[in-house]
Amino acid sequence: MERCLDLEIDGKTHQQPESRYSDYLRDGAAQARGFAALRVSYADVVHRTAQMVRRVGAAVSGRLGQGSLPVY
């Protein structure tokens, strides 16, 4: 599990304090299970797609450098 990646795409609701705290808890739970947590915004996906893809690709490459990723 230490090579898994948890990719989260956050919209406007994730800017609210309650949502941020929930995201924080979810990231912690994922990391406790061996997942690397990566968050990107809706704006990243829609308006900064190339940069977002590079960022996700770098995260995946880093995880692949540790061995193959399991598929769930």
Buried (B, 14 or more C-beta within 10 A) or exposed (E): EEBBBBEBEBEEEBEEEEBEEEBEEBBEEBEEEEBBBBBBBEEBBEEBEEEBEEBBEEBBEEBEEEEEEEEE
